[in-house]
Amino acid sequence: MSSGMSRRGFLASFTTVAGGLVAGELRAAAPPKETGLSSEGLLVGRPGFQPRTVMPLPYQELPGFLSRAQLEAHHAEYVRDVERLKEAERGLQEASPDTGRYGELRRAQVAAANGVLLHELYFGNLAPAKVDVPRYIEAHLREHMGSMETWASDFTRCALAAKAWAVLVYDPYDDRWHNVVMESNDSGIWVGANPLVVCDVADHALAKDYPRREEYVGKLIDRIDWNEVAKRYKAVDRM
């Protein structure tokens, strides 16, 4: 250090230079790219409302559980949710909707968007045959919910009590799993939670195959794709 520079001046100069280097490094670094599927409404580098696509059924029929006719009718209801979402978002792009209309469109958007996502998660967590629970999921299920039997019993109670959906969710804020009852697409939501298992209990999900909801719910629990559930949890587990 030269005799003409004080210690405080040297430190100030060093901080300025170091800060410049760090800032330069930050400027040089490429921003992370957004990733996602067009069916999820995510397109790289395009702000605003994104074009929605319809997810095809993973299985046209689930023998011993859901018939082709039932799945086709249910998928048609999901397609209607996609159209409702498109309609709401087209309305929101209008130049200046009046206050009442704007609020109505925003509420319709949330209900339709939730319906689209919940249906996609529902169809995606159904398996054509019984799937063994991976050890990874079994350990977490035991930690958060007790035994598989305990969880299944409570989830069944949720599914029989709900008007629309029963959902096993993971809440990263309290780092716990919870069973949730949803009365509609936009009622009963656990804010911040991530769906792991989704069960649609509306009439359009089961009425063609099951006169009683109890039988449908029991068979659904035996047809959960636990490998898909494991993927969902690994993607959001804060640990």
C-alpha positions in Angstrom: 0.0 0.0 0.0 1.5 3.4 -0.9 2.1 5.9 1.9 -0.3 8.4 0.1 -3.3 6.1 0.5 -5.1 5.5 3.8 -6.2 2.1 4.9 -9.8 3.2 4.5 -9.1 4.5 1.0 -7.5 1.3 0.0 -10.4 -0.8 1.3 -12.9 1.5 -0.5 -10.9 1.2 -3.8 -10.7 -2.6 -3.4 -14.4 -2.9 -2.8 -15.1 -0.8 -5.9 -12.9 -3.0 -8.1 -14.2 -6.2 -6.6 -17.8 -5.0 -7.0 -17.0 -4.2 -10.6 -15.6 -7.6 -11.2 -18.6 -9.3 -9.6 -21.0 -7.1 -11.6 -19.1 -7.9 -14.8 -19.4 -11.6 -14.0 -23.1 -11.2 -13.4 -23.6 -9.3 -16.6 -21.7 -11.9 -18.6 -23.7 -14.8 -17.2 -26.5 -16.0 -19.4 -30.0 -15.8 -17.7 -31.6 -19.1 -16.9 -34.0 -20.2 -19.5 -37.6 -21.0 -18.7 -38.6 -24.5 -19.6 -41.9 -26.2 -19.9 -44.5 -27.7 -22.3 -46.9 -25.8 -24.4 -49.7 -27.8 -22.8 -48.7 -26.3 -19.4 -48.9 -22.8 -20.8 -45.1 -22.3 -20.7 -43.2 -21.2 -23.8 -39.6 -19.9 -23.7 -39.3 -16.1 -24.0 -43.0 -15.4 -24.6 -44.7 -13.2 -22.0 -48.5 -13.2 -21.4 -51.1 -15.7 -22.2 -49.8 -18.8 -23.9 -51.6 -21.1 -26.4 -53.0 -24.1 -24.6 -53.0 -27.6 -26.1 -55.2 -30.6 -25.1 -53.4 -33.5 -23.4 -54.3 -36.8 -24.9 -55.4 -39.6 -22.7 -52.5 -41.7 -21.5 -54.7 -44.8 -21.7 -57.8 -45.3 -23.8 -59.1 -47.9 -21.4 -58.2 -49.1 -17.9 -59.6 -52.7 -17.8 -61.1 -53.6 -14.5 -61.3 -49.9 -13.5 -62.5 -47.4 -16.1 -64.1 -48.2 -19.5 -63.2 -46.5 -22.8 -66.7 -44.8 -22.7 -66.1 -43.4 -19.2 -62.6 -42.1 -20.0 -63.8 -40.6 -23.3 -66.6 -38.8 -21.6 -64.3 -37.6 -18.8 -61.7 -36.4 -21.3 -64.4 -34.4 -23.1 -65.1 -32.6 -19.9 -61.4 -31.7 -19.6 -61.4 -30.4 -23.2 -64.3 -28.1 -22.3 -62.1 -26.8 -19.4 -59.4 -26.0 -21.9 -61.9 -24.1 -24.1 -63.2 -22.3 -21.0 -59.7 -21.2 -20.2 -59.0 -20.0 -23.7 -62.3 -18.1 -23.7 -61.5 -16.4 -20.4 -58.0 -15.4 -21.5 -59.2 -14.1 -24.8 -61.6 -11.8 -22.9 -58.8 -10.6 -20.6 -56.8 -9.5 -23.7 -59.5 -6.9 -24.5 -58.3 -3.3 -24.3 -60.3 -2.1 -21.3 -62.9 -4.5 -19.9 -65.2 -2.8 -17.3 -64.6 -3.6 -13.7 -67.4 -6.1 -13.3 -66.5 -8.0 -16.5 -62.8 -8.0 -15.6 -63.4 -9.6 -12.2 -65.7 -12.2 -13.7 -63.1 -13.1 -16.3 -60.4 -13.5 -13.7 -62.5 -15.8 -11.6 -63.4 -17.8 -14.7 -59.7 -18.0 -15.6 -58.7 -19.4 -12.2 -61.5 -22.0 -12.2 -60.8 -23.2 -15.7 -57.0 -23.2 -15.2 -57.3 -25.3 -12.1 -59.7 -27.6 -13.8 -57.3 -28.1 -16.7 -54.3 -28.8 -14.4 -56.2 -31.1 -12.0 -57.6 -33.2 -14.9 -54.1 -33.5 -16.4 -52.7 -34.6 -13.0 -55.6 -37.0 -12.5 -55.2 -38.7 -15.9 -51.5 -38.8 -15.4 -51.6 -40.6 -12.0 -53.8 -43.5 -13.2 -52.1 -46.8 -14.0 -53.4 -49.8 -16.1 -52.4 -52.2 -13.4 -51.4 -52.1 -9.7 -48.1 -50.3 -9.1 -45.9 -51.1 -6.1 -45.1 -48.1 -4.0 -41.4 -47.2 -4.4 -39.4 -47.2 -1.2 -38.7 -43.5 -1.6 -42.5 -42.7 -1.5 -43.2 -45.4 1.1 -40.7 -43.8 3.6 -42.1 -40.3 3.1 -45.7 -41.5 3.2 -45.0 -43.2 6.6 -43.3 -40.1 7.9 -46.0 -37.6 6.9 -49.2 -39.7 6.9 -48.6 -42.9 8.9 -49.0 -46.3 7.3 -50.4 -46.8 3.8 -53.6 -48.1 5.3 -53.9 -45.0 7.5 -53.4 -42.7 4.5 -55.7 -44.7 2.2 -58.5 -44.7 4.8 -58.3 -40.9 5.3 -58.0 -40.2 1.6 -61.1 -42.3 1.0 -63.0 -40.2 3.6 -61.9 -37.1 1.7 -63.0 -38.5 -1.6 -66.4 -39.5 -0.2 -66.9 -36.0 1.4 -65.7 -33.9 -1.5 -67.9 -32.5 -4.3 -65.2 -32.2 -6.9 -61.7 -33.4 -5.9 -59.7 -35.2 -3.2 -56.0 -34.4 -3.4 -52.9 -35.5 -1.6 -50.7 -32.4 -1.5 -47.2 -31.5 -0.4 -46.9 -28.1 1.3 -43.2 -26.9 1.1 -43.9 -24.2 3.7 -44.5 -26.7 6.5 -42.7 -29.6 4.6 -45.7 -31.9 5.2 -48.2 -34.0 3.2 -51.9 -33.3 3.6 -55.2 -34.8 2.3 -57.4 -32.0 0.9 -61.1 -31.8 0.1 -62.1 -29.6 -2.8 -65.7 -28.6 -3.4 -64.9 -27.1 -6.9 -62.0 -26.2 -9.1 -61.4 -23.1 -7.1 -62.6 -24.0 -3.6 -60.6 -25.8 -0.9 -57.2 -25.0 -2.4 -54.2 -25.4 -0.1 -52.2 -22.3 -1.1 -48.7 -23.1 -2.1 -49.2 -26.8 -2.0 -48.1 -29.2 -4.8 -50.6 -32.0 -5.8 -49.2 -35.5 -5.6 -52.3 -37.7 -6.0 -55.4 -36.3 -7.6 -58.8 -38.0 -7.5 -61.8 -36.6 -9.5 -65.0 -37.4 -7.7 -67.4 -35.5 -9.9 -70.2 -37.5 -11.7 -68.5 -37.0 -15.1 -65.5 -39.0 -13.7 -67.4 -42.2 -12.7 -71.1 -42.2 -13.4 -70.9 -44.4 -16.5 -69.1 -47.2 -14.7 -70.0 -46.8 -11.0 -73.4 -46.2 -9.4 -71.7 -45.8 -6.1 -68.7 -43.6 -5.5 -67.2 -45.9 -2.8 -66.4 -48.7 -5.3 -64.8 -46.2 -7.7 -62.6 -44.6 -5.0 -61.5 -48.0 -3.7 -60.4 -49.1 -7.2 -58.7 -45.8 -7.9 -56.5 -46.2 -4.8 -55.4 -49.6 -6.2 -54.6 -48.0 -9.6 -52.4 -45.0 -8.5 -49.2 -44.8 -10.5 -46.9 -44.4 -7.6 -43.9 -44.0 -9.9 -45.6 -40.8 -11.3 -46.2 -39.7 -7.7 -42.5 -40.2 -7.0 -41.6 -38.0 -9.9 -44.0 -35.2 -8.8 -42.6 -35.3 -5.2 -38.9 -35.3 -6.3 -39.6 -32.2 -8.4 -40.9 -30.2 -5.5 -39.4 -31.7 -2.3 -37.6 -28.8 -0.6 -35.1 -31.2 1.0 
